[in-house]
Amino acid sequence: MSTQAERRARGIDVLRTLGGGRYDAARAADTMVRQHGALGSFAVDHVLGNLWSRPELSRRDRSLIVVAFLATQGARDELLSHVRGALQHGVLRSEVEEVVLQVAGYAGFPMAMQASRIVQDAFNAEDKVDRQPDRAEARPKDDPARWTDAMDVLDTLFAGRFGNDPEPARSTLIESLGGVGELAFDFAFGEVWSRDGMSRRDRSLVTVAIIAILARPEELAIHIPGALNHGVTRTEVEEVMVQLTVYGGFPRAVEGMRAARAAFARLDQKTDRA
């Protein structure tokens, strides 16, 4: 139990860490309330003081998934602000850029390109410059290298269920999904998932967040067990859905929580049978 005054104090503290000293947090909270009325007070007291202050996820991890939520939605002003806040919460610039790459795979390149421009604006604001240095291109890979890397990802994501040989694993996906399966193996797993700019634990956390805000329970059924294999805890998976109540709305959060609980139940049934 907590009082409204306690939630307000916690909300101001979250504003303080998000701002990193760029502004007076108490004054910013007051301005939000005066400008937006009840919506502003709920933003400070509930979103920041209640949700963001829950201990089940670190503020760093909350920033990571909120950046994923906002990039997937194309929410420009909010993404600009939260990218800067994520840096204050310990998310690396390279990790922010990896979130955008994950969005490209799971929400599409148009959303990712837009998010990339907003991220660059956020970095420019942090650096007080007009333009960031040129970026390095992705490491070139021929197909044998992509297939080897894809197999390594599948091995950790699905706990070895695809075996060790890339050819039958790739053929299985192609047989099931045609060209989509081919590109999933070659590009999604062989290129994006195999990059070392973000841990696989964080990449799974981000992927669950993207799929949840897109309301795709069938995909959550696949990626939630994969996230557990990558070190995300059940509590952390559920906390993604809790965070989603604010950034995607309760209907999507309810759908996501149901998908999570169903995935856990299936895993428990397999354990009981074993």
KOLTINU-468999 format. One line per 8 residues: number of its first residue (from 1); their letters; for each residue x, y, z of N, C-alpha, C. Coordinates in steps of 0.05 Angstrom, whole numbers, padded with zeros to 5 digits. Each point is the difference from the previous one (the first is absolute). Example, Ala and Ser with C-alpha at 12.3 -4.5 7.8 and 13.67 -1.06 7.14 Angstrom:
<rs>
1	AS	00264,-00114,00156,-00018,00024,00000,00018,00024,00000  -00007,00021,-00014,00016,00024,00001,-00015,00022,00014 .
</rs>
This chain:
<rs>
1	MSTQAERR	00017,-00024,00000,-00017,00024,00000,00018,00025,00000  -00010,00021,-00013,00015,00025,-00001,-00019,00023,-00001  00009,00023,00009,-00016,00024,-00003,00006,00014,-00026  -00018,00018,-00008,00004,00015,-00025,00026,00016,00002  00005,00011,00024,00024,00016,00004,00025,-00017,-00004  -00001,-00025,00009,00023,-00018,-00004,00004,-00006,-00029  -00022,-00005,-00015,00002,-00005,-00028,00011,00025,-00015  -00009,00023,00008,00010,00025,-00013,00030,00002,00005 .
9	ARGIDVLR	00010,-00006,00024,00028,00002,00006,00016,-00020,-00017  -00010,-00024,-00003,00013,-00020,-00017,00000,00009,-00029  -00022,00012,-00009,-00001,00009,-00027,00020,00022,-00006  00004,00018,00019,00020,00021,-00003,00027,-00012,-00001  00005,-00021,00015,00026,-00013,00000,00006,-00013,-00027  -00020,-00013,-00012,00004,-00011,-00027,00005,00022,-00020  -00014,00022,00002,00006,00023,-00017,00028,00009,00003  00010,-00001,00024,00027,00009,00006,00020,-00018,-00014 .
17	TLGGGRYD	-00004,-00026,00001,00020,-00018,-00013,-00003,00000,-00030  -00025,00003,-00010,-00004,00002,-00029,00013,00025,-00011  -00001,00022,00016,00011,00026,-00010,00030,00002,00003  00011,-00014,00019,00029,00001,00003,00011,00027,00005  -00016,00017,00015,00009,00026,00006,-00006,00022,-00020  -00014,-00008,-00022,-00006,00020,-00021,-00022,00020,00009  -00016,-00008,00020,-00021,00017,00009,-00006,-00006,00029  -00015,00019,00013,-00009,-00004,00027,-00024,-00019,00000 .
25	AARAADTM	00003,-00023,00012,-00021,-00021,-00002,-00026,00008,00013  00002,00013,00023,-00025,00008,00014,-00015,00021,-00017  00015,00019,-00011,-00013,00020,-00017,-00011,-00012,-00025  00014,-00020,-00012,-00011,-00014,-00023,-00026,-00015,00006  -00001,-00012,00023,-00025,-00014,00008,-00022,00020,00004  00005,00023,00012,-00020,00020,00004,-00010,00011,-00027  00018,00004,-00019,-00007,00010,-00026,-00018,-00020,-00014  00007,-00026,00002,-00016,-00021,-00013,-00028,00000,00011 .
33	VRQHGALG	-00003,00004,00026,-00027,00000,00012,-00015,00024,-00009  00013,00024,00000,-00014,00025,-00007,-00009,00000,-00029  00017,-00012,-00018,-00007,00000,-00028,-00020,-00021,-00008  00000,-00022,00014,-00016,-00023,-00009,-00022,-00008,00020  -00001,00013,00022,-00022,-00006,00019,00002,-00028,00011  -00023,-00014,00000,-00001,-00027,00011,00019,-00019,-00015  00002,00004,-00026,00019,-00017,-00016,00028,00004,00010  00008,00025,00005,00027,00006,00010,00004,-00011,00028 .
41	SFAVDHVL	-00020,00002,00017,00004,-00011,00027,00002,-00030,-00001  -00015,-00013,-00017,00002,-00029,-00002,00027,-00008,-00012  00010,00016,-00019,00026,-00005,-00012,00022,00000,00021  -00001,00019,00018,00021,00002,00021,-00005,-00021,00022  -00025,-00001,00009,-00005,-00017,00024,-00002,-00030,-00007  -00013,-00006,-00022,-00004,-00028,-00007,00022,-00010,-00018  00003,00013,-00024,00020,-00011,-00019,00028,00000,00012  00008,00022,00012,00028,00002,00011,00001,-00009,00029 .
49	GNLWSRPE	-00018,00009,00016,00001,-00006,00028,-00009,-00027,00008  -00017,-00012,-00016,-00009,-00027,00006,00013,-00021,-00019  -00005,00002,-00026,00010,-00020,-00019,00030,00000,-00002  00012,00023,-00006,00029,00001,-00004,00015,-00006,00026  -00013,00002,00023,00014,-00005,00025,-00003,-00028,00010  -00013,-00018,-00015,-00002,-00027,00008,00027,-00014,-00001  00006,-00017,00019,00027,-00012,00002,00005,-00024,-00019  -00021,-00009,-00013,00003,-00025,-00016,00018,00004,-00025 .
57	LSRRDRSL	00004,00024,-00009,00019,00006,-00021,00016,00024,00008  00026,00001,-00007,00016,00023,00005,-00009,00023,-00018  00007,00024,00008,-00007,00023,-00017,00014,-00002,-00027  00023,-00011,00000,00014,-00004,-00026,-00016,-00018,-00018  -00010,-00022,00010,-00016,-00019,-00016,-00026,00013,-00008  -00012,00015,00018,-00026,00013,-00007,00005,00020,-00023  00022,00015,00001,00006,00018,-00022,00004,-00015,-00026  00013,-00023,00001,00005,-00016,-00024,-00026,-00008,-00013 .
65	IVVAFLAT	-00019,-00011,00016,-00025,-00009,-00012,-00018,00023,-00008  00001,00023,00014,-00016,00023,-00007,00010,00011,-00027  00026,00001,-00004,00011,00009,-00026,-00011,-00019,-00022  -00001,-00026,00006,-00010,-00019,-00020,-00030,00005,-00005  -00015,00004,00021,-00029,00006,-00003,-00004,00025,-00018  00014,00021,00007,-00005,00026,-00014,00010,-00001,-00029  00023,-00013,-00005,00010,-00003,-00027,-00020,-00016,-00017  -00012,-00020,00011,-00019,-00017,-00014,-00025,00016,-00006 .
73	QGARDELL	-00008,00019,00017,-00024,00016,-00004,00005,00024,-00017  00025,00008,-00004,00005,00025,-00014,-00006,00025,00015  00003,-00001,00026,-00007,00023,00018,00024,00018,00001  00002,00020,-00017,00024,00016,-00003,00009,00015,00025  -00017,00017,00011,00008,00017,00022,00007,-00018,00025  -00016,-00020,00005,00005,-00017,00023,00026,-00016,-00004  00004,-00010,-00025,00025,-00016,-00005,00024,00018,00004  -00001,00025,-00011,00022,00018,00003,00008,00004,00030 .
81	SHVRGALQ	-00021,00004,00016,00005,00004,00029,00010,-00025,00013  -00011,-00023,-00007,00007,-00024,00014,00027,-00012,-00009  00009,00006,-00024,00027,-00007,-00008,00020,00014,00018  -00005,00026,00004,00018,00015,00017,-00001,-00010,00029  -00024,-00007,00009,-00002,-00012,00027,00013,-00027,00002  -00002,-00016,-00021,00013,-00026,00000,00030,00002,00004  00012,00020,-00013,00029,00004,00003,00007,00006,00029  -00017,00016,00013,00004,00006,00028,-00004,-00024,00018 .
89	HGVLRSEV	-00016,-00019,-00009,-00005,-00025,00016,00020,-00022,-00006  00021,00006,-00016,00021,-00019,-00005,-00002,-00016,-00026  -00020,00005,-00016,-00001,-00013,-00026,00021,00013,-00019  00016,-00016,-00013,00020,00011,-00017,-00012,00009,-00027  00014,00019,-00013,-00009,00009,-00026,-00001,-00023,-00019  00019,-00017,00001,00001,-00024,-00018,-00024,-00018,00005  -00009,-00001,00025,-00023,-00017,00007,-00026,00013,-00010  -00002,00026,00001,-00023,00014,-00011,-00002,-00006,-00030 .
97	EEVVLQVA	00023,00001,-00014,00000,-00006,-00029,-00008,-00029,-00005  00008,-00018,00018,-00008,-00028,-00004,-00030,-00004,00004  -00012,00016,00018,-00029,-00001,00003,-00013,00007,-00027  00010,00020,-00013,-00011,00009,-00025,00003,-00022,-00021  00022,-00015,00000,00003,-00022,-00019,-00020,-00022,00006  -00005,-00005,00026,-00019,-00020,00007,-00028,00008,-00009  -00006,00026,00002,-00026,00011,-00010,-00002,-00005,-00030  00022,00003,-00014,-00001,-00005,-00029,-00009,-00028,-00006 .
105	GYAGFPMA	00009,-00020,00015,-00007,-00027,-00005,-00029,-00007,00009  -00009,00013,00021,-00026,-00009,00012,-00023,00020,-00004  00006,00025,-00007,-00021,00019,-00006,00003,00013,-00028  00022,-00007,-00014,00004,00010,-00027,00020,00022,-00003  00012,00001,-00023,00021,00020,-00006,-00011,00029,00001  -00024,00005,-00010,-00010,00028,00001,00000,00011,00029  -00010,-00016,00019,00000,00009,00028,00029,00004,00010  00017,-00019,-00008,00028,00001,00010,00015,00024,-00012 .
113	MQASRIVQ	-00005,00006,-00025,00013,00024,-00012,-00009,00025,00013  -00025,00002,00005,-00010,00024,00015,00012,00002,00028  00001,-00023,00014,00012,-00001,00026,00029,00008,00000  00014,-00009,-00021,00029,00006,-00002,00004,00030,-00003  -00017,00013,-00015,00003,00030,-00002,-00005,00013,00027  -00019,-00009,00015,-00006,00011,00026,00023,-00005,00019  00011,-00024,-00001,00023,-00006,00017,00023,00018,-00006  00005,00005,-00025,00022,00019,-00007,-00005,00027,00010 .
121	DAFNAEDK	-00025,00009,-00001,-00007,00026,00012,00005,00001,00030  -00006,-00022,00013,00005,-00002,00029,00030,00002,00006  00016,-00015,-00015,00029,00001,00003,00011,00028,-00005  -00011,00013,-00021,00009,00027,-00007,-00006,00019,00024  -00024,-00003,00011,-00007,00017,00023,00018,-00005,00024  00007,-00025,00004,00019,-00006,00022,00027,00012,-00005  00009,00000,-00025,00027,00009,-00007,00001,00029,-00007  -00024,00012,-00003,-00002,00029,-00009,00014,00004,-00027 .
129	VDRQPDRA	-00007,-00018,-00018,00011,00002,-00027,-00024,-00003,-00020  00006,00006,-00025,-00021,-00002,-00021,-00001,-00027,-00013  00022,-00015,00001,00001,-00025,-00014,00020,-00019,00014  -00007,-00026,-00001,00017,-00020,00011,00021,-00009,-00020  00022,-00011,00008,00020,-00010,-00019,-00013,-00023,-00017  00012,-00004,-00023,-00010,-00022,-00017,00002,-00026,00014  -00020,-00018,-00005,-00001,-00026,00013,00015,-00021,-00017  00010,-00020,00014,00012,-00022,-00013,-00021,-00019,-00011 .
137	EARPKDDP	00004,-00012,-00023,-00019,-00019,-00010,00002,-00026,00015  -00021,-00017,-00004,00000,-00026,00013,00023,-00017,-00012  00010,-00018,00017,00021,-00017,-00009,-00009,-00018,-00023  00013,00001,-00023,-00008,-00016,-00023,00002,-00030,00006  -00021,-00015,-00008,00000,-00029,00005,-00010,-00014,-00025  00015,-00020,-00008,-00010,-00018,-00021,-00019,-00021,00013  -00015,-00014,-00016,-00020,-00018,00011,00010,-00021,00020  00023,-00013,-00005,00009,-00019,00020,00004,00012,00027 .
145	ARWTDAMD	00010,00025,00001,00004,00013,00026,-00027,00007,00013  -00018,00009,-00016,-00027,00007,00010,-00013,-00025,00011  00002,-00023,-00014,-00013,-00024,00009,00013,-00011,00026  00026,00002,00002,00013,-00008,00025,-00009,00017,00023  -00001,00026,-00004,-00009,00018,00021,-00029,-00004,00007  -00016,-00005,-00020,-00029,-00005,00006,-00003,-00025,00016  00016,-00021,-00006,-00002,-00025,00015,00008,00004,00029  00020,00018,00005,00008,00006,00027,-00022,00014,00016 .
153	VLDTLFAG	-00014,00018,-00013,-00023,00014,00013,-00022,-00020,00006  -00007,-00016,-00020,-00022,-00019,00004,00007,-00020,00023  00025,-00006,00002,00009,-00019,00021,-00006,00011,00028  00005,00026,00004,-00005,00012,00026,-00030,00007,00004  -00012,00010,-00022,-00028,00010,00002,-00019,-00024,00005  00005,-00022,-00013,-00018,-00023,00001,00012,-00024,00014  00021,00005,00015,00013,-00021,00017,00007,-00025,-00015  00012,00004,-00024,00010,-00023,-00015,-00020,-00016,-00016 .
161	RFGNDPEP	-00025,00009,-00001,-00021,-00017,-00013,00004,-00001,-00030  00015,00018,-00012,00005,00000,-00029,00024,-00017,-00008  00014,-00012,00020,00024,-00016,-00006,00024,00018,-00005  00020,-00011,-00013,00025,00014,-00004,00006,00006,-00030  -00015,-00011,-00018,00006,00003,-00028,-00018,00022,-00012  00012,00021,-00012,-00016,00022,-00011,-00019,-00009,-00023  00009,-00019,-00016,-00016,-00006,-00024,-00027,-00012,00006  -00003,-00020,00017,-00027,-00010,00006,-00016,00020,00016 .
169	ARSTLIES	00013,00016,00018,-00014,00020,00015,-00012,00021,-00018  00016,00009,-00019,-00010,00020,-00020,-00022,-00012,-00017  00004,-00024,-00009,-00020,-00014,-00016,-00027,-00003,00014  00001,-00005,00026,-00024,-00002,00016,-00016,00026,00000  00014,00022,00004,-00013,00026,00000,-00011,00007,-00028  00014,-00007,-00021,-00009,00006,-00027,-00024,-00018,-00007  00001,-00025,00008,-00023,-00018,-00005,-00025,00011,00014  00004,00011,00024,-00023,00009,00016,-00010,00027,-00010 .
177	LGGVGELA	00018,00018,-00007,-00007,00028,-00005,00008,00011,-00027  00011,-00017,-00017,00008,00009,-00026,00022,00022,00001  -00003,00020,-00017,00019,00022,-00001,00003,00015,00027  -00022,00001,00015,00002,00013,00026,00019,-00015,00018  -00002,-00027,00000,00019,-00016,00016,00028,00003,-00009  00004,00002,-00026,00027,00004,-00011,00012,00026,00010  -00015,00022,-00001,00010,00026,00009,00003,00001,00031  -00018,-00014,00014,00003,-00001,00029,00026,-00013,00008 .
185	FDFAFGEV	00007,-00022,-00013,00025,-00014,00006,00024,00017,-00008  00000,00010,-00025,00023,00013,-00011,00004,00028,00012  -00021,00016,00002,00003,00027,00009,-00006,00004,00029  -00024,-00008,00009,-00008,00005,00028,00020,-00013,00020  00004,-00026,-00005,00018,-00015,00019,00029,00002,-00008  00006,-00001,-00026,00027,00000,-00009,00014,00027,00000  -00016,00021,-00001,00011,00027,00000,-00006,00016,00025  -00026,00005,00005,-00008,00018,00022,00005,-00013,00028 .
193	WSRDGMSR	-00012,-00024,00004,00003,-00013,00026,00028,-00007,00007  00017,-00004,-00019,00027,-00009,00005,00020,00023,00005  -00010,00025,-00001,00018,00022,00005,00007,00001,00030  00024,00011,00005,00010,00000,00028,-00004,00028,00013  -00015,00018,-00012,-00004,00026,00012,-00020,00000,00023  -00013,-00022,00005,-00019,-00003,00022,00000,-00029,00009  -00003,-00005,00025,00000,-00027,00010,-00025,-00014,-00010  00001,-00026,-00002,-00024,-00015,-00009,-00023,00002,00021 .
201	RDRSLVTV	00008,00002,00025,-00021,00005,00020,-00015,00025,-00006  00014,00022,-00005,-00013,00026,-00006,-00015,-00001,-00026  00012,-00014,-00020,-00013,-00002,-00026,-00027,-00015,00003  00000,-00020,00016,-00026,-00015,00004,-00020,00018,00015  00010,00015,00020,-00018,00018,00015,-00012,00020,-00019  00016,00012,-00017,-00010,00019,-00020,-00019,-00012,-00019  00006,-00024,-00010,-00018,-00014,-00019,-00027,-00006,00012  00000,-00010,00025,-00026,-00004,00014,-00015,00026,00002 .
209	AIIAILAR	00013,00022,00006,-00013,00026,00002,-00013,00008,-00027  00016,-00003,-00021,-00010,00008,-00027,-00025,-00017,-00007  00003,-00027,00003,-00022,-00017,-00007,-00025,00004,00017  00005,00007,00025,-00023,00005,00018,-00015,00025,-00008  00015,00021,-00007,-00015,00025,-00007,-00013,-00003,-00028  00010,-00019,-00016,-00014,-00006,-00025,-00023,-00019,00004  -00004,-00010,00024,-00021,-00019,00007,00000,-00024,-00018  00022,-00015,00001,00004,-00025,-00015,00004,-00023,00019 .
217	PEELAIHI	-00022,-00011,00012,00004,-00021,00020,00013,-00025,-00011  -00005,-00006,-00026,00012,-00025,-00011,00031,00003,00000  00010,00024,-00006,00029,00004,00000,00010,00001,00028  -00015,00011,00019,00008,00000,00028,00003,-00029,00010  -00017,-00018,-00010,00002,-00028,00009,00027,-00012,-00008  00012,00011,-00021,00026,-00010,-00009,00023,00015,00015  -00003,00026,00002,00023,00016,00010,00001,00002,00030  -00022,-00005,00014,00002,00001,00029,00017,-00024,00011 .
225	PGALNHGV	-00004,-00025,-00009,00018,-00021,00008,00029,00006,-00009  00003,00011,-00023,00027,00008,-00009,00013,00020,00018  -00016,00019,00009,00011,00020,00019,00009,-00013,00026  -00016,-00019,00010,00008,-00015,00024,00027,-00015,-00005  00003,-00011,-00023,00025,-00014,-00007,00023,00020,-00001  -00005,00025,-00006,00021,00020,-00001,00004,00014,00027  -00013,-00009,00021,00005,00011,00026,-00020,00020,00011  -00020,00007,-00016,-00022,00017,00011,-00016,-00017,00019 .
233	TRTEVEEV	-00008,00011,00022,-00016,-00015,00020,-00030,00003,-00007  -00015,-00018,00012,-00029,00001,-00004,-00011,00026,00012  00011,00009,00022,-00009,00025,00012,00005,00023,-00019  00023,00000,-00013,00007,00021,-00019,-00018,00000,-00025  -00006,-00024,-00010,-00019,-00002,-00022,-00027,00012,00007  -00010,-00006,00024,-00025,00011,00008,00001,00030,00004  00024,00009,00009,00003,00029,00004,00000,00016,-00026  00008,-00013,-00022,-00003,00013,-00026,-00029,00005,-00005 .
241	MVQLTVYG	-00018,-00018,00007,-00028,00003,-00005,-00012,00022,00019  00011,00001,00024,-00008,00021,00019,00007,00027,-00011  00025,00003,-00011,00008,00025,-00012,-00017,00007,-00024  -00009,-00021,-00014,-00017,00004,-00024,-00026,00013,00007  -00010,-00003,00024,-00026,00012,00007,-00001,00030,-00006  00023,00013,00004,00002,00029,-00004,00007,00007,-00029  00018,-00016,-00012,00011,00008,-00026,-00015,-00013,-00023  -00017,-00020,00005,-00016,-00012,-00021,-00029,-00003,00007 .
249	GFPRAVEG	-00007,00005,00025,-00027,-00002,00009,-00006,-00027,00013  -00021,-00001,00016,-00007,-00024,00014,-00008,-00023,-00018  -00015,00004,-00022,-00007,-00024,-00016,00024,-00015,-00010  00021,00014,-00010,00024,-00014,-00009,00015,-00012,00023  00000,00013,00023,00014,-00011,00023,-00014,-00025,00010  -00026,00000,00000,-00015,-00024,00009,00006,-00023,-00019  00000,00006,-00027,00006,-00020,-00020,00028,-00011,00005  00019,00018,00005,00028,-00009,00005,00003,-00016,00025 .
257	MRAARAAF	-00014,00008,00021,00002,-00015,00025,-00012,-00028,-00003  -00022,-00002,-00014,-00012,-00026,-00005,00019,-00018,-00016  00013,00012,-00020,00019,-00016,-00016,00023,-00009,00017  00010,00018,00018,00022,-00008,00017,-00008,-00022,00019  -00023,00002,00013,-00008,-00021,00019,-00005,-00026,-00015  -00010,00001,-00024,-00005,-00024,-00016,00027,-00013,-00007  00020,00016,-00007,00026,-00011,-00006,00013,-00013,00024  -00003,00013,00023,00011,-00012,00025,-00014,-00026,00006 .
265	ARLDQKTD	-00026,-00001,-00004,-00015,-00025,00006,00009,-00023,-00018  00004,00006,-00026,00010,-00021,-00018,00027,-00010,00008  00018,00018,00009,00026,-00008,00009,-00002,-00018,00025  -00017,00008,00018,-00004,-00016,00024,-00011,-00028,-00005  -00018,-00001,-00019,-00011,-00026,-00008,00022,-00019,-00011  00017,00012,-00017,00022,-00016,-00011,00018,-00010,00023  00005,00018,00019,00017,-00008,00023,-00013,-00022,00016  -00026,00002,00005,-00014,-00021,00015,00000,-00027,-00014 .
273	RA	-00003,00001,-00027,00001,-00025,-00015,00028,-00013,00000  00020,00018,00001,00027,-00011,00000,00006,-00013,00027 .
</rs>
